[in-house]
Amino acid sequence: MKAATGQEMRRLLWAISLMVLLLVVAVIAYFMVDITITYNRNIEDNKDKVIRESVRSLQDMSSLMILGGLPAELMQVFNQEVVMQIISGDLNTLSRYFITVGLNFYPVDYLGFIVDGKLMDSGAKAGIQVDPDELPTTPPEGEYQPLERLGSREGFFVSVFVPVDLGKVVPSLKDRQIYVNMIVDRTEEMEETEAYFRDQRNSLLVRLFIVGAIAAALSLLITTLGLRNLTRKYVVEPIEKMNRQAQEIVEGTFQGEVQVDERSAYAPLQGLLRSGQKVLQRMDEELRD
């Protein structure tokens, strides 16, 4: 009986310890998933910020490139012959102006001059081989269009279509739909943003994993030792005591009377032992008589 009880207690200890361990692991897993989701969301949010800043920057640059948006005193700086050709409606000169100014004075990687949905002229930074036919010629539905490739380069590129409104300065161009497709490379910024938050996320996950492993080990140790002591005191020892009493009663060496604690869960067993003790005492008395 003693060995069977010990085996059952060991199984109970392992079952409870395993449940506690699973609970600790579940809590740790929850926080790890939450951290991963939060940091991934931060990565996407900061990528969106990079894109919005790129779009706003390209739009601001385009406003400076449009002659009609410049003050008269600043227009005097430009070659007046070129200015007059543009004002007269010479689209070739206008497109060449945009591409030359944009590529030489602004941080853009590609410029396409589009009139009425057709690419009229284009240019790219030195070292970038671009096939203009592979690039969009119509404005996107939103403010920008992401591109995974620009010619021979792969990465993350932002394409922004900026309308060129010269109707007030060049009446002949009033009814023409003129756009400048400005493409800028944001691969490095995206990689830096993702790398920063990825490193932060991974570092936090490693620390959480280490703390979680320590917490799991401590919880398993404390639970096992604590349950072992508690079960020893409140389960094993009372059962062993009753087992000894029963053995002594059978052998006739038990002194005194079995005590029954009505508040105890073992009261029925204690009462059974007392009844057995009284039955044996009565049998002994009858045999003596």
N, C-alpha and C positions, 0 to 999 in steps of 0.2 A: 504493500500500500504506500509505503514511504517513497519507494522508487518511482511508482506510477505518478504520485503527486508531484515529485520533482520534475518529471518529464513534462507534465501538463503545465507547470509553472514556467518552465523554460520556453515552451511554445508560446505561452501567453506573453512572456517578456519580449520575445522576438517579434510577435505580431504587433504589439503596441509600439515597440521601437521602430519597426518598419513604417507604421502609420505616421509617427512623428517625423521620421526622415522624409517620407513622401510629402508631407505638408510643408516642411522647410524647403525642399526642392521645388515644390510648386510655387511657393512665394518668391523664391529666387528667380525661377523661370519667368514669372510674371513681370518682375522688375526688369529683367534683361530684355524681354520683348518690348516692354514699354519704352525703355531707353533706346532700343534700336529704332522703333517707330518714330520717336520724338526726334532723334538725330537725323533720320532719313527725311523727315518733314522739314527740318531746318536746312538740310542740304538743298532740297527743292525750292524752299522759300528764298534762299540766298542766290540760287541760280536765277530765279525770276527777277531778283533785284539787279543782278548783273545784266540781264537782258533788257530790263526797263531802262537802266542807265545807258545802255548802248543805244537803244531806240531814241531816247531823249537827246543824247549826244549827236546822233546822226541828223535828227531833225533840226537841232540848233545849228549844226554845220551847214545844212542845206539853206537855211535862211540867210546865212552870210554869203553863200555862193550865188544867190539870185540877185542879179543887178538891180532889179526893180525894187528890192527891199533895202537897198543901201542909200544913205544920204547923198545928195548931189555933190557935196565937197569931197566925199570919199570916192565917188565914181571918177573924179578927175585923175586919180592915181593910175587908173587903167589906161591901156593903149586906146586912144580915142578912135583910131581907125577900126579897132576891133569892136569897140563899143558901138560905133555907128553901124557896123555890119550886123551886129546883133539886133540893134533897134530897127534896122530895115527888114528884119525877119529872116536873116540868113541862118537856117537851122544847122548847117554844117559848122559854121563858126561858133554858134551857140553851144553845140555839143562838144566841140573841141575845147572850148573855154571851160566848161564844167569838168570835163575829164582831166584836163591839165591842171587846173587849180585844185581840184579835189585830191588827186593823187600826189601832188607835190607839197601841199600845205595842210592836209588833214590826214588823220590816222585811219584811212580807209584802205581796203585791200582790192576792191573792185568797184568800178563805176560803169553803169550802162545807161545810155541816153535813149529813151524810148518815146517815140512819137506815134500816136494813134495805134498803140498796140504792137508796133514793129520796132525792133532794135535798130537804131540808126548808127550808133557808134559805141564803143566800149574800150575800156583799158584796165589794166591790173598793175599792181606793184611789181617791181623787178623781182624776178625769180619765181613768179607764179604763172604757170602755163594754164590758161583758161580757154575753154571752148564756149563762146557766148551762147551758142545754140542750146547748151545744156542748162542754162540758167533761166529763171522765170522772167517773163516779159509782161506779166499782168499783176496788178497789186493783189496781195493776199487779202483774205477776209478780215483779219485782224490788223494790228499795227505792224506786225513783222512776220517773217517766215523763217523758221530755223532750217539750216542746211547742214548736212553731214559731210559735204565735200565741196571744195572750191578748186576746180581744175585738178591738179595733181596732189593737192593737199587734202588730208582727212582730218576731221575735228569737229568743232562746233562753230558755225558761222551764223551771223544774224543778217538777214536781208530786209532792208526797209525801202519802200517805195515812197518817194517824196514828190508831190506834185509841183510843177514849175509853172507859176501863174505870172505871165508877162503881158497879160491882156491890156493893162493900163499903159505900159511902156511901148509895147509892140502890138498895135491894133490888129495886124494881120494874123497874129497868133492867138487871138481871143478865143476862137472856136476849136483850137487844136488841143488834144489831150497829150500833155507832155509830162513825163515822169523821169526821175533819175533813180535808178536802182543802186543803192549804196550797200555794199556788203563789207562787214568787218569781222575779223577773226577774233573769237572769244574763247578759243580752246584753252589757252593758258589760264585765263581767269577761272574758267569752269573747273579745270583740273585742280587748281589751287584751292578753290572753295570746297570741292568734294574731298580733297586730301585732308584739309584742315579738320572738317567735321568728322570724317571717317577716322582720323587718328584720335580725335577727342572721344568718339564713340567707342572705339576699340580699347583705348586706355581705360575708360570707365568700366567697360564690360569685363576686362581682365581683373581690375580691382574688385569688382562686385563678385566675380567668380571665386577669387581667392577668399574674400570675406565669407562668401556663401559656403565654400568648402569647409572653412574653419567652423562656421556656425553649424553646419550639418554634422561634423565630427563631434563637436561639443554637445549638441543636442542628443546625438545617439549615445554618447558616453554618459551624460547626465541622466538621460531617460533610463538607460539600462541599469545604472547603479542605483538610481532612485527607486525604480520599480522593484529591483531586487531586494533592497532593504525593506521597502514597504510591504511587499508580498511576504518576505521572510517574517516580518513582525506581526502582520495582521492576518496572514493566510496560512503559511507553512507552520509556524510555531503553534498556533491554536490547534491545528489538525494533528500535529505530532504529539501535543499534550494529551488530546483525547485518545490518540492511538496508544500512548503509554498507559493511560488510565484503563482503557479497555483490556490491555494485556495483563495489567496487574489485577484487575477484577477477575479475569479468567483464572489467573494463577492463585488468587486468594491472598495476595500480598498487599492489596490496596488498603490504605489507612484513611479513615475519615469517610466523608460523603461527597459524591460528585456535585459540584456547584453548577447551578443553572443561571446564566445571565440572560434575563428576559430581553435586554436591549441588543443582544448579540445575534448575528445571523446564524450562529451555531447553536442557538438555544434548543432547537428540536433534537440535534444530535446529543447535546448534553443531557437533555431530558431522557433520551433513549438509553444512554449509559446509566443514568440514575435508576431507571426502571429495571435495567438488567442487573444492576448491583443489588437491588432489593429482592429481585427474584432469586438470585443466587444465595443471598443471606437467608431467605425463607427456606430454601431447599436445604441449606446447611443445618438450620435449626430443626427441621423435620427429621433429618438423618440422625441428629444427635438424640432426639427423643425416641 
